[in-house]
Amino acid sequence: MIHVTIPLIPGKDGVPLIPADQVTALLRTIAVDWMQAADAGDPAVDRQTVDGLAGVLDELADSIDVECIAFASAPEGWALDGE
């Protein structure tokens, strides 16, 4: 089992925010943890399902990274995704 600490940052409107790099690291850590459980031969783990779910988490993490890069790279004043 994994143990992860994620910092919360208060937003201007009082809503807690989580840094995107921490979110993507968490998603990838969960995927690796699942894969390690499958590699350990746990009979309760279906390898095909684990592979699929881990792949989805990795793709989601990649997508978040791409969106963050696009946001950070956009010239000031440009709207992204119709904002």
The first five atom37 places (N, CA, C, CB, O) and aatype in JSON, in Angstrom:
{
  "aatype": [12, 9, 8, 19, 16, 9, 14, 10, 9, 14, 7, 11, 3, 7, 19, 14, 10, 9, 14, 0, 3, 5, 19, 16, 0, 10, 10, 1, 16, 9, 0, 19, 3, 17, 12, 5, 0, 0, 3, 0, 7, 3, 14, 0, 19, 3, 1, 5, 16, 19, 3, 7, 10, 0, 7, 19, 10, 3, 6, 10, 0, 3, 15, 9, 3, 19, 6, 4, 9, 0, 13, 0, 15, 0, 14, 6, 7, 17, 0, 10, 3, 7, 6],
  "atom_mask": [
    [1, 1, 1, 1, 1],
    [1, 1, 1, 1, 1],
    [1, 1, 1, 1, 1],
    [1, 1, 1, 1, 1],
    [1, 1, 1, 1, 1],
    [1, 1, 1, 1, 1],
    [1, 1, 1, 1, 1],
    [1, 1, 1, 1, 1],
    [1, 1, 1, 1, 1],
    [1, 1, 1, 1, 1],
    [1, 1, 1, 0, 1],
    [1, 1, 1, 1, 1],
    [1, 1, 1, 1, 1],
    [1, 1, 1, 0, 1],
    [1, 1, 1, 1, 1],
    [1, 1, 1, 1, 1],
    [1, 1, 1, 1, 1],
    [1, 1, 1, 1, 1],
    [1, 1, 1, 1, 1],
    [1, 1, 1, 1, 1],
    [1, 1, 1, 1, 1],
    [1, 1, 1, 1, 1],
    [1, 1, 1, 1, 1],
    [1, 1, 1, 1, 1],
    [1, 1, 1, 1, 1],
    [1, 1, 1, 1, 1],
    [1, 1, 1, 1, 1],
    [1, 1, 1, 1, 1],
    [1, 1, 1, 1, 1],
    [1, 1, 1, 1, 1],
    [1, 1, 1, 1, 1],
    [1, 1, 1, 1, 1],
    [1, 1, 1, 1, 1],
    [1, 1, 1, 1, 1],
    [1, 1, 1, 1, 1],
    [1, 1, 1, 1, 1],
    [1, 1, 1, 1, 1],
    [1, 1, 1, 1, 1],
    [1, 1, 1, 1, 1],
    [1, 1, 1, 1, 1],
    [1, 1, 1, 0, 1],
    [1, 1, 1, 1, 1],
    [1, 1, 1, 1, 1],
    [1, 1, 1, 1, 1],
    [1, 1, 1, 1, 1],
    [1, 1, 1, 1, 1],
    [1, 1, 1, 1, 1],
    [1, 1, 1, 1, 1],
    [1, 1, 1, 1, 1],
    [1, 1, 1, 1, 1],
    [1, 1, 1, 1, 1],
    [1, 1, 1, 0, 1],
    [1, 1, 1, 1, 1],
    [1, 1, 1, 1, 1],
    [1, 1, 1, 0, 1],
    [1, 1, 1, 1, 1],
    [1, 1, 1, 1, 1],
    [1, 1, 1, 1, 1],
    [1, 1, 1, 1, 1],
    [1, 1, 1, 1, 1],
    [1, 1, 1, 1, 1],
    [1, 1, 1, 1, 1],
    [1, 1, 1, 1, 1],
    [1, 1, 1, 1, 1],
    [1, 1, 1, 1, 1],
    [1, 1, 1, 1, 1],
    [1, 1, 1, 1, 1],
    [1, 1, 1, 1, 1],
    [1, 1, 1, 1, 1],
    [1, 1, 1, 1, 1],
    [1, 1, 1, 1, 1],
    [1, 1, 1, 1, 1],
    [1, 1, 1, 1, 1],
    [1, 1, 1, 1, 1],
    [1, 1, 1, 1, 1],
    [1, 1, 1, 1, 1],
    [1, 1, 1, 0, 1],
    [1, 1, 1, 1, 1],
    [1, 1, 1, 1, 1],
    [1, 1, 1, 1, 1],
    [1, 1, 1, 1, 1],
    [1, 1, 1, 0, 1],
    [1, 1, 1, 1, 1]
  ],
  "atom_positions": [
    [[0.84, -1.17, 0.0], [0.0, 0.0, 0.0], [0.89, 1.24, 0.0], [-0.96, 0.0, 1.21], [1.93, 1.28, 0.65]],
    [[0.45, 2.24, -0.73], [1.22, 3.47, -0.84], [0.74, 4.49, 0.19], [1.12, 4.06, -2.26], [-0.4, 4.45, 0.66]],
    [[1.63, 5.39, 0.52], [1.3, 6.52, 1.4], [1.82, 7.77, 0.7], [1.93, 6.36, 2.85], [3.02, 7.9, 0.46]],
    [[0.93, 8.68, 0.39], [1.3, 9.89, -0.34], [0.76, 11.1, 0.41], [0.76, 9.85, -1.81], [-0.39, 11.1, 0.85]],
    [[1.57, 12.12, 0.55], [1.15, 13.37, 1.14], [1.08, 14.41, 0.03], [2.11, 13.82, 2.3], [2.05, 14.61, -0.71]],
    [[-0.05, 15.07, -0.07], [-0.24, 16.08, -1.12], [-0.56, 17.41, -0.45], [-1.37, 15.66, -2.12], [-1.49, 17.5, 0.35]],
    [[0.2, 18.44, -0.79], [-0.07, 19.76, -0.19], [-1.32, 20.4, -0.8], [1.14, 20.69, -0.39], [-1.57, 20.28, -2.0]],
    [[-2.08, 21.06, 0.03], [-3.23, 21.83, -0.44], [-2.87, 23.31, -0.39], [-4.5, 21.54, 0.42], [-2.27, 23.79, 0.57]],
    [[-3.23, 24.01, -1.44], [-2.96, 25.44, -1.55], [-4.29, 26.17, -1.57], [-2.11, 25.77, -2.84], [-5.14, 25.85, -2.4]],
    [[-4.5, 27.13, -0.68], [-5.78, 27.84, -0.7], [-5.88, 28.75, -1.92], [-5.95, 28.67, 0.59], [-4.98, 29.54, -2.19]],
    [[-6.98, 28.61, -2.66], [-7.21, 29.46, -3.82], [-7.76, 30.81, -3.39], [0.0, 0.0, 0.0], [-8.1, 31.0, -2.23]],
    [[-7.84, 31.73, -4.32], [-8.33, 33.07, -4.01], [-9.77, 33.04, -3.51], [-8.24, 33.95, -5.23], [-10.17, 33.89, -2.72]],
    [[-10.55, 32.05, -3.98], [-11.95, 31.96, -3.57], [-12.14, 31.05, -2.36], [-12.79, 31.47, -4.71], [-13.28, 30.73, -2.0]],
    [[-11.02, 30.62, -1.74], [-11.09, 29.78, -0.56], [-11.14, 28.29, -0.84], [0.0, 0.0, 0.0], [-11.08, 27.48, 0.09]],
    [[-11.25, 27.91, -2.11], [-11.28, 26.5, -2.49], [-9.86, 25.95, -2.46], [-11.93, 26.3, -3.9], [-8.95, 26.56, -3.04]],
    [[-9.64, 24.81, -1.8], [-8.29, 24.25, -1.78], [-7.89, 23.7, -3.15], [-8.19, 23.13, -0.72], [-8.7, 23.07, -3.83]],
    [[-6.67, 23.95, -3.53], [-6.14, 23.5, -4.81], [-5.0, 22.52, -4.57], [-5.66, 24.7, -5.67], [-4.31, 22.6, -3.55]],
    [[-4.81, 21.61, -5.5], [-3.71, 20.65, -5.44], [-2.81, 20.92, -6.64], [-4.23, 19.16, -5.43], [-3.3, 21.02, -7.76]],
    [[-1.49, 21.05, -6.43], [-0.59, 21.28, -7.56], [-0.7, 20.14, -8.58], [0.86, 21.41, -7.07], [-0.71, 18.96, -8.22]],
    [[-0.78, 20.51, -9.86], [-0.97, 19.52, -10.93], [0.13, 18.47, -10.95], [-1.03, 20.22, -12.27], [-0.14, 17.3, -11.21]],
    [[1.37, 18.87, -10.67], [2.45, 17.87, -10.69], [2.25, 16.83, -9.59], [3.81, 18.56, -10.53], [2.67, 15.68, -9.74]],
    [[1.63, 17.22, -8.49], [1.33, 16.28, -7.42], [0.21, 15.33, -7.82], [0.95, 17.04, -6.13], [0.23, 14.14, -7.48]],
    [[-0.77, 15.85, -8.55], [-1.88, 15.01, -9.03], [-1.35, 13.97, -10.02], [-2.98, 15.88, -9.69], [-1.68, 12.79, -9.91]],
    [[-0.55, 14.41, -10.98], [-0.03, 13.45, -11.97], [0.89, 12.43, -11.31], [0.72, 14.2, -13.1], [0.89, 11.26, -11.69]],
    [[1.68, 12.86, -10.34], [2.55, 11.92, -9.63], [1.71, 10.9, -8.86], [3.49, 12.67, -8.65], [2.05, 9.71, -8.82]],
    [[0.61, 11.34, -8.26], [-0.28, 10.43, -7.54], [-0.89, 9.4, -8.5], [-1.39, 11.21, -6.83], [-0.91, 8.21, -8.19]],
    [[-1.38, 9.86, -9.64], [-1.97, 8.94, -10.62], [-0.96, 7.89, -11.07], [-2.5, 9.73, -11.83], [-1.28, 6.71, -11.17]],
    [[0.26, 8.34, -11.36], [1.29, 7.4, -11.81], [1.72, 6.44, -10.68], [2.52, 8.17, -12.33], [2.02, 5.28, -10.94]],
    [[1.75, 6.94, -9.45], [2.1, 6.09, -8.31], [1.04, 5.0, -8.09], [2.25, 6.94, -7.04], [1.38, 3.86, -7.8]],
    [[-0.21, 5.37, -8.22], [-1.28, 4.37, -8.09], [-1.15, 3.31, -9.17], [-2.67, 5.05, -8.17], [-1.28, 2.11, -8.9]],
    [[-0.89, 3.74, -10.41], [-0.73, 2.78, -11.51], [0.42, 1.81, -11.23], [-0.48, 3.52, -12.84], [0.29, 0.61, -11.45]],
    [[1.54, 2.33, -10.76], [2.7, 1.49, -10.45], [2.38, 0.53, -9.31], [3.93, 2.35, -10.09], [2.76, -0.64, -9.34]],
    [[1.67, 1.03, -8.3], [1.3, 0.19, -7.16], [0.42, -0.98, -7.62], [0.58, 1.02, -6.09], [0.61, -2.11, -7.18]],
    [[-0.54, -0.7, -8.51], [-1.39, -1.76, -9.05], [-0.56, -2.78, -9.83], [-2.49, -1.16, -9.94], [-0.76, -3.99, -9.7]],
    [[0.36, -2.28, -10.65], [1.19, -3.18, -11.46], [2.06, -4.06, -10.56], [2.08, -2.37, -12.44], [2.24, -5.24, -10.84]],
    [[2.59, -3.5, -9.49], [3.41, -4.28, -8.56], [2.57, -5.36, -7.88], [4.06, -3.37, -7.51], [3.06, -6.47, -7.65]],
    [[1.33, -5.05, -7.55], [0.44, -6.05, -6.95], [0.18, -7.18, -7.93], [-0.9, -5.41, -6.5], [0.15, -8.35, -7.56]],
    [[-0.01, -6.82, -9.19], [-0.23, -7.84, -10.22], [1.04, -8.68, -10.42], [-0.65, -7.19, -11.55], [0.95, -9.9, -10.6]],
    [[2.2, -8.04, -10.4], [3.47, -8.75, -10.56], [3.74, -9.71, -9.4], [4.61, -7.76, -10.7], [4.42, -10.72, -9.57]],
    [[3.21, -9.37, -8.23], [3.43, -10.2, -7.04], [2.61, -11.49, -7.1], [3.07, -9.41, -5.78], [2.77, -12.38, -6.25]],
    [[1.75, -11.6, -8.09], [0.99, -12.82, -8.26], [-0.22, -12.94, -7.37], [0.0, 0.0, 0.0], [-0.7, -14.05, -7.12]],
    [[-0.74, -11.83, -6.88], [-1.95, -11.85, -6.05], [-3.08, -12.47, -6.86], [-2.33, -10.41, -5.56], [-3.45, -11.93, -7.9]],
    [[-3.65, -13.6, -6.4], [-4.69, -14.26, -7.17], [-5.98, -13.44, -7.29], [-5.01, -15.59, -6.54], [-6.81, -13.71, -8.16]],
    [[-6.16, -12.44, -6.44], [-7.35, -11.59, -6.5], [-7.22, -10.5, -7.55], [-7.61, -10.97, -5.14], [-8.17, -9.75, -7.8]],
    [[-6.05, -10.42, -8.18], [-5.79, -9.36, -9.16], [-5.86, -9.93, -10.57], [-4.4, -8.7, -8.9], [-5.15, -10.88, -10.91]],
    [[-6.72, -9.35, -11.38], [-6.81, -9.74, -12.78], [-5.83, -8.87, -13.58], [-8.28, -9.59, -13.33], [-6.01, -7.66, -13.68]],
    [[-4.81, -9.5, -14.13], [-3.72, -8.76, -14.79], [-4.23, -7.9, -15.95], [-2.67, -9.73, -15.31], [-3.77, -6.77, -16.11]],
    [[-5.14, -8.4, -16.73], [-5.65, -7.64, -17.88], [-6.38, -6.37, -17.41], [-6.6, -8.52, -18.72], [-6.23, -5.3, -18.01]],
    [[-7.16, -6.51, -16.36], [-7.87, -5.35, -15.81], [-6.88, -4.33, -15.24], [-8.87, -5.79, -14.72], [-7.02, -3.13, -15.47]],
    [[-5.89, -4.82, -14.5], [-4.88, -3.93, -13.93], [-4.13, -3.19, -15.03], [-3.89, -4.72, -13.06], [-3.92, -1.98, -14.94]],
    [[-3.73, -3.9, -16.08], [-3.03, -3.25, -17.19], [-3.89, -2.15, -17.81], [-2.65, -4.29, -18.26], [-3.39, -1.07, -18.12]],
    [[-5.17, -2.44, -18.0], [-6.06, -1.44, -18.6], [-6.25, -0.23, -17.71], [0.0, 0.0, 0.0], [-6.19, 0.91, -18.17]],
    [[-6.49, -0.47, -16.43], [-6.69, 0.64, -15.5], [-5.42, 1.47, -15.31], [-7.17, 0.12, -14.15], [-5.47, 2.7, -15.26]],
    [[-4.28, 0.79, -15.21], [-3.01, 1.52, -15.08], [-2.75, 2.37, -16.33], [-1.83, 0.54, -14.85], [-2.26, 3.49, -16.23]],
    [[-3.09, 1.82, -17.49], [-2.94, 2.58, -18.73], [-3.8, 3.83, -18.76], [0.0, 0.0, 0.0], [-3.37, 4.88, -19.21]],
    [[-5.03, 3.7, -18.26], [-5.94, 4.85, -18.21], [-5.39, 5.92, -17.27], [-7.35, 4.4, -17.75], [-5.44, 7.11, -17.59]],
    [[-4.86, 5.52, -16.12], [-4.29, 6.5, -15.19], [-3.08, 7.2, -15.79], [-3.89, 5.81, -13.87], [-2.92, 8.41, -15.64]],
    [[-2.23, 6.44, -16.49], [-1.06, 7.06, -17.15], [-1.5, 8.03, -18.23], [-0.15, 5.98, -17.75], [-0.92, 9.11, -18.36]],
    [[-2.51, 7.66, -19.02], [-3.01, 8.56, -20.06], [-3.61, 9.83, -19.47], [-4.05, 7.85, -20.92], [-3.42, 10.92, -20.0]],
    [[-4.34, 9.68, -18.37], [-4.91, 10.85, -17.69], [-3.8, 11.77, -17.18], [-5.82, 10.41, -16.54], [-3.89, 12.99, -17.32]],
    [[-2.77, 11.19, -16.58], [-1.64, 11.98, -16.09], [-0.96, 12.71, -17.25], [-0.62, 11.07, -15.34], [-0.61, 13.88, -17.13]],
    [[-0.77, 12.0, -18.37], [-0.17, 12.63, -19.55], [-1.03, 13.79, -20.05], [0.04, 11.6, -20.66], [-0.5, 14.84, -20.42]],
    [[-2.34, 13.59, -20.07], [-3.26, 14.62, -20.54], [-3.19, 15.86, -19.65], [-4.69, 14.08, -20.59], [-3.18, 16.99, -20.14]],
    [[-3.15, 15.65, -18.35], [-3.03, 16.78, -17.41], [-1.72, 17.52, -17.65], [-3.12, 16.29, -15.95], [-1.69, 18.75, -17.66]],
    [[-0.63, 16.76, -17.83], [0.67, 17.4, -18.11], [0.61, 18.25, -19.37], [1.76, 16.33, -18.26], [1.11, 19.38, -19.38]],
    [[0.0, 17.73, -20.43], [-0.1, 18.46, -21.69], [-0.92, 19.73, -21.51], [-0.74, 17.58, -22.78], [-0.54, 20.8, -22.0]],
    [[-2.04, 19.64, -20.8], [-2.88, 20.81, -20.56], [-2.12, 21.87, -19.76], [-4.17, 20.41, -19.83], [-2.24, 23.07, -20.03]],
    [[-1.36, 21.44, -18.78], [-0.59, 22.38, -17.96], [0.51, 23.06, -18.77], [0.02, 21.67, -16.75], [0.76, 24.25, -18.62]],
    [[1.16, 22.29, -19.63], [2.19, 22.86, -20.5], [1.56, 23.89, -21.43], [2.91, 21.76, -21.32], [2.12, 24.97, -21.63]],
    [[0.4, 23.55, -22.01], [-0.28, 24.49, -22.91], [-0.68, 25.76, -22.15], [-1.52, 23.83, -23.54], [-0.54, 26.87, -22.67]],
    [[-1.18, 25.59, -20.95], [-1.6, 26.75, -20.15], [-0.4, 27.63, -19.82], [-2.28, 26.28, -18.84], [-0.47, 28.85, -19.94]],
    [[0.7, 27.0, -19.4], [1.9, 27.76, -19.01], [2.57, 28.4, -20.22], [2.88, 26.85, -18.29], [3.27, 29.4, -20.08]],
    [[2.37, 27.82, -21.4], [3.02, 28.31, -22.61], [2.2, 29.34, -23.36], [3.33, 27.17, -23.52], [2.72, 30.02, -24.25]],
    [[0.92, 29.48, -23.02], [0.05, 30.4, -23.74], [0.45, 31.84, -23.44], [-1.43, 30.17, -23.37], [0.69, 32.2, -22.29]],
    [[0.53, 32.66, -24.5], [0.83, 34.08, -24.26], [-0.24, 34.71, -23.37], [0.94, 34.84, -25.59], [-1.41, 34.33, -23.43]],
    [[0.17, 35.66, -22.56], [-0.76, 36.31, -21.66], [-1.91, 36.93, -22.44], [-0.05, 37.37, -20.82], [-1.71, 37.57, -23.47]],
    [[-3.12, 36.73, -21.93], [-4.28, 37.28, -22.58], [-4.95, 36.33, -23.55], [0.0, 0.0, 0.0], [-6.07, 36.61, -24.0]],
    [[-4.33, 35.23, -23.9], [-4.93, 34.25, -24.79], [-5.84, 33.34, -23.99], [-3.84, 33.42, -25.53], [-5.5, 32.94, -22.88]],
    [[-6.98, 33.03, -24.54], [-7.92, 32.1, -23.9], [-7.67, 30.69, -24.42], [-9.39, 32.52, -24.14], [-7.43, 30.5, -25.61]],
    [[-7.73, 29.72, -23.51], [-7.58, 28.32, -23.89], [-8.93, 27.64, -23.84], [-6.56, 27.6, -22.97], [-9.71, 27.9, -22.92]],
    [[-9.23, 26.79, -24.78], [-10.48, 26.01, -24.82], [-11.71, 26.89, -24.71], [-10.49, 24.98, -23.7], [-12.65, 26.56, -23.99]],
    [[-11.71, 28.01, -25.41], [-12.87, 28.86, -25.46], [-13.17, 29.65, -24.21], [0.0, 0.0, 0.0], [-14.29, 30.15, -24.05]],
    [[-12.23, 29.76, -23.31], [-12.46, 30.51, -22.07], [-12.5, 31.98, -22.34], [-11.37, 30.21, -21.03], [-12.68, 32.78, -21.42]]
  ]
}
